[in-house]
Each structure stands twice: as structure tokens, then as C-alpha cells.
């Protein structure tokens, strides 16, 4: 006779303990063991057997678990050590794609069956598939030494419970695989970020009468913002800032390409319009065919005359602080780099004076925003706030000004994730004494 059921309160306590015990297990093999150890008091069966046809060609199958194993292997990490079989009664069950109940097992088991070792001595069997895409890729089997222990009325509930547990186990496997893949991707992205940062200037220029300061922050481990300096003839300095469309690794790769193109540009990296035209041609012909682009601002600065010649490729116009006034300089702008081969870039000139501060930035600054409001509206940091900060910082150095802006942006977003890379580059012409 089947063993009588325990009082429902006792069964509930056993199940609750089991569910609590497996709730923090992340290894699927340990979860299976913990589960069956916890609920063994509820189940009368003595032995078990599990099959899998995942990853093998029909009609082969693997025996993943057996009460008769002398050494138990992890079916997820040691599949090569599992017994591989084909045919016989277990072969039929492995590919049945349906529950199989055998109440008189000795009548079905032949002496030459390949799985005779695993099935002999048992009187009844319940084989329940674990479906994936409608196919029973795994089968869990309960084996009974005595036919009296077998209770057919329990089979529907056993199928239900085993299927749900199988799905939970597979979800845990997929979770671990996803976590492993994400960890590997994160390591790769961090490596890309380290390479990318190594392309940025190790030090800021040291020019008499001019102070530089910079801030660089990516929204991910790697990003597409880029700034650089180029020592030129006659003590002049090339100043470059760029913003690659998109984020993450693709933007970082295009940023590295832009860096390489800028450092291998022919000539003397002047005048600015020729430099941008060279970069645009190379990018448009070979690197931005997928629709990506690069906004850029390039200037040649003469520290003796304080004259700045520049061209812009769709980039944010720099902000100029002069005394109590803050304004954007004439953008002299063409399309972003890589959009249209053969385009030209207007060039303009501005004469700075002692005390001027010129701020170059990427749109990750002005487009920084806190979490959306309850009505879904968004509020950008904006150029107006940036100009207001510059207006309040008349006595601030380039470094102090950059630090003030980064603090104000951080306070404005109030902990919201950074949606875009953020770069600031300040140049202050110190008053002459």
C-alpha cells in the first residue's frame, strides 16, 4: 500500500523549509541536491534516474543522475564524464516527449537492455519529461523497489511539480550563463576603456600665461569623447575636442580611429579647416558607413598673440567668459565629420585677451538630466545653466571653473545614471602683470 500522507501542516512546513533553503542557491547542481534532500520525507520512492538528450545526436542520450552511480558528476560542468547510451527502454523514454508510467517494470526490461544495470531490481517507474520548446530534452525518473509503494494518483502532481522545478533549474543555468557572459563583456569593456584613456593626453600643456584644465567622464566603461593637444611650429598649440555618436565600445573604437587619423594627418596640423577636411574624408570613406559620425572642434592657438583660429564640425560652440560677459563664439561650423565626403569647413578667428576663459565641452554636459518627472517630462542642464556658472566664476581659475561645473552637474542630476559621456576643457589666459 502507498505510504499515507503526512498531515498537511507537516507537509507545508517541509515544503516551506525546502523553498527557503534553495532560494539563495546559485549553483543548479547544488540546488537539485538541496531540493531533493529537503523534500525526501514527502516522497516514498527509493531511487531515481535522470536522462538528457541535450547536445547529443539521436538516438544517443546521457544518464545524468542515478542512485547507482558510485561517483556523481555535475551534469552542467562535467557532461563529458556522464555515461552515454543509445537504444533500449531508456532510449524509448528519452525520445518519447511524453510522460511514461510503467507499473510492472520487470516485464518490460530485457536482460540485454543497455540500461539493465540502472533498472534491474525495480518494480515500477514514473518518467516525466522536462519540456523545452515542446521537446522533452531532459527526463526525470522515479524508481520503486515495490509496486505497493507506487501511487498512480500522485503522478499528475509529480509531473506538475517536477516540470516547474525543471524550469526553475534551467532558468538558474541561463542566469549563470548570462552573468558569466556579462562579466566577460564587462572585463572587455573595461580593457577597452583603459586603452581609450591611454590615448588622452597624459599631461596638460604648459604654456606661459595660459592655464588648462580638463574633466573626462564616460557614461560606460568606455566612451566616445576625445580631446587632445598638438604642439605646432612657432610655439603654437593645436587644441582638439570631439564627440563620437553613440556610446560604449563602438563609440570608443571610432574615437580611437579618430585619434589615429589625427596623429597621422599630413602636414603641420594647420590650418584648422584642412585638418577637419582630412579627418572627414578618411572617416566618410572608410569608418562611418554605418551612419555614425563625429562632432569636432579644432583650433590653433598662438600664445604670443592670444589669437585662436578654429573650425567646427557640428560641435557645440565653445563658451567665452570675458569679464562679466559669457557668450558662445562664432561656430564657423560645417556638418559633423564622416557625414559627407568632400564637404568644407569654414574657418574663423578670435583674439583673446588676458583674463578670458574659453570652455570647450561635449553635449553630455548640457544634456545631463535627472530622472524624468512623474509626468514623463525631462529637464536638461542646458547652456543657460552653464553660462550662469561661468558668469559667477569670474575670479576662478580654469581648474576651479571645471571643478565647479562638474559639481553643479552632479547636483543637478541628483544621482541619476549618466546618459552620455561628459568632457570639459578650459583654457584661461591669465592676466599679465
Secondary structure by P-SEA (a helix, b strand, c coil): cccccccaaaaaaaaaaaaaaacccccaaaaaaaaaaaaccccccccbbbbbcccccccbbbbcccccccccccccccccccccccccaaaaaaaccbbbbbcccccccccccccccccccccbbbbbbbcccccccbbbbbbbcccccccccaaaaaaaaaaaaaaaaaaaaaaaaaaaaaaaaaaaaaaaaaaaaaaccccccccccbbbbbbbbbcccccccccccccccccbbbbbbbccccccaaaaaaaaaaaaaaaaccccccaaaaaaaaaaaaaaaccccccbbbbbbbbbbccccccccccccccccbbbbcccbbbbcccccccccccccbbbbbbbbbbbcccbbbbbbcccccccccccccccbbbbbcaaaaaaaaaaaccccaaaaaaaaaaaaaaaaccccccbbbbbbbbbbcccc
